[in-house]
Amino acid sequence: MNVQVRGKNIEVTPALKEYAEKRLTKLEKYLPKIDLVHVTLLVEGDLHKAEVTIPVAGYLLRGEEESPDMYSSIDLVVEKLEKQAKKYKEKLNARFKNNKNYTTDNSNVITGEEQDNEVKIVKSKRFAIKPMSPEEAAMQMELLGHSFFVFTNADTDEINVVYKRRDGKYGLIEPEI
């Protein structure tokens, strides 16, 4: 596992890097094929924040935690990622088991109760996407009272997503295809 640790407003000491690497190796028992882990340690005022991103088979496991102590923040984010990794592994195992249960007409046989943590889509929407600037999309999102908005970027002619961040500012997602 290659752990890349970088700091913002903090010098990453060898001890801090070693601690983060040691704690993150705990995740290998759930996800043995982790190649790369991105860790960002930052200090904002009195808070020490640890952000970790792990690409796993086309998905991203991501967690961030903050506390008055950087070592505590690392511990908290590893706990959060451990829960995500367990959930990811359970879903993979459930999917694998369900794929083995077929009848002769190739329809799935439901052999047990559905899991409580299974993702269920309960509503679907279709709407026309109008070309606009990210600023216009953010304004439209606010008018609708939503936390995100999908639109065609008038400058690039690509589908983008504008969203409201926890800090009250806006973010823009520009997919790379």
C-alpha positions in Angstrom: 0.0 0.0 0.0 1.4 3.4 -1.1 0.4 6.1 1.4 0.9 9.6 0.2 0.8 12.1 3.1 0.8 15.8 2.5 0.2 18.7 4.8 -1.5 22.1 4.6 -0.5 24.6 7.3 1.4 21.8 9.0 4.7 20.2 8.6 4.3 16.5 8.2 6.9 14.9 10.5 8.2 11.4 9.9 6.4 10.3 13.1 3.1 11.7 11.9 3.5 10.1 8.5 4.5 6.7 10.1 1.5 6.9 12.4 -0.9 7.5 9.5 0.6 4.7 7.5 0.4 2.3 10.5 -3.2 3.1 11.2 -4.3 2.8 7.6 -2.8 -0.6 7.1 -5.7 -1.8 9.3 -7.9 -1.4 6.2 -6.0 -4.0 4.3 -7.9 -6.8 6.0 -11.1 -5.6 4.4 -9.6 -4.4 1.1 -6.4 -6.3 0.4 -5.8 -4.8 -3.0 -5.4 -1.1 -2.0 -2.6 0.4 -4.1 -2.7 4.0 -3.2 -4.0 6.1 -0.3 -4.1 9.9 -0.4 -3.9 11.6 3.0 -4.1 15.3 3.6 -3.4 16.7 7.0 -4.4 20.3 7.6 -4.7 22.8 10.4 -7.5 25.4 10.5 -7.4 27.5 13.6 -7.4 25.2 16.6 -8.8 22.2 14.6 -6.6 19.5 13.1 -8.2 17.8 10.1 -7.4 14.5 8.4 -8.8 13.8 5.0 -8.2 10.4 3.4 -9.2 9.2 -0.2 -8.8 5.6 -1.3 -9.6 4.6 -4.9 -10.9 1.0 -4.9 -12.1 -0.7 -8.1 -13.7 2.3 -9.7 -15.1 3.6 -6.4 -13.8 6.1 -3.9 -13.7 5.6 -0.2 -13.4 9.0 1.4 -13.4 10.3 5.0 -12.6 13.4 6.8 -12.5 14.1 10.5 -11.3 17.0 12.7 -10.4 17.3 16.4 -8.0 19.4 18.5 -5.3 16.8 18.0 -3.9 15.5 14.7 -3.4 11.9 16.0 -7.0 11.8 17.2 -8.2 13.0 13.8 -6.3 10.3 12.1 -7.8 7.7 14.4 -11.3 9.0 13.8 -11.0 9.0 10.0 -9.6 5.5 10.0 -12.6 4.3 12.1 -14.9 6.0 9.6 -13.1 4.4 6.6 -13.1 1.0 8.3 -16.9 1.2 8.5 -17.1 2.2 4.8 -14.7 -0.7 3.9 -16.8 -3.2 5.8 -20.0 -2.0 4.1 -18.3 -2.1 0.7 -17.0 -5.6 1.2 -20.5 -6.8 2.5 -22.1 -5.4 -0.6 -19.6 -7.1 -2.9 -20.1 -10.4 -1.1 -23.9 -10.0 -1.2 -23.7 -9.3 -5.0 -21.5 -12.3 -5.6 -23.9 -14.6 -3.6 -26.9 -13.3 -5.5 -25.2 -13.8 -8.9 -24.8 -17.5 -8.1 -28.5 -18.0 -7.4 -30.2 -18.5 -10.8 -33.0 -20.7 -11.9 -33.2 -22.4 -15.3 -35.0 -19.3 -16.8 -32.1 -17.1 -15.7 -34.2 -15.1 -13.2 -32.8 -14.4 -9.7 -34.0 -16.4 -6.8 -34.5 -14.4 -3.6 -33.1 -16.7 -0.9 -33.2 -14.5 2.2 -34.4 -11.2 3.5 -33.1 -8.1 1.8 -30.3 -6.4 3.7 -31.1 -3.3 5.6 -28.2 -1.3 4.2 -29.0 -2.1 0.6 -29.2 1.0 -1.7 -32.7 1.5 -3.0 -33.7 4.2 -5.5 -37.1 5.5 -4.4 -37.6 8.3 -6.9 -36.4 9.1 -10.4 -36.6 12.4 -12.2 -36.2 13.5 -15.9 -35.6 17.1 -16.8 -34.2 19.1 -19.7 -30.6 20.3 -19.1 -30.1 24.0 -20.2 -26.6 25.3 -21.0 -25.6 27.8 -18.3 -22.6 29.1 -16.4 -21.6 27.5 -13.0 -22.7 30.7 -11.3 -26.1 30.5 -12.9 -26.4 26.9 -11.9 -25.6 27.7 -8.3 -28.3 30.4 -8.3 -30.8 28.0 -9.8 -29.9 25.4 -7.2 -30.5 28.0 -4.4 -33.8 29.0 -5.9 -34.9 25.3 -6.0 -33.6 24.7 -2.4 -31.5 21.8 -3.5 -28.0 20.8 -2.3 -26.8 20.0 -5.9 -27.7 20.9 -9.4 -26.9 19.1 -12.7 -26.4 21.3 -15.8 -24.6 21.6 -19.1 -21.7 24.0 -18.8 -22.1 26.7 -21.5 -18.3 27.2 -21.8 -17.4 23.5 -22.2 -20.6 21.9 -23.4 -20.1 19.1 -20.8 -22.4 17.9 -18.0 -21.3 19.4 -14.7 -22.6 19.3 -11.1 -22.6 22.3 -8.8 -23.1 21.5 -5.1 -23.2 23.2 -1.7 -20.3 22.4 0.6 -20.5 21.9 4.3 -18.7 25.3 4.8 -21.5 27.0 2.9 -19.4 27.6 -0.2 -20.0 26.0 -3.6 -18.2 23.2 -5.4 -18.1 22.2 -9.1 -17.7 18.7 -10.4 -16.4 18.4 -13.9 -16.3 14.7 -14.9 -13.4 13.4 -17.0 -14.4 10.9 -19.6 
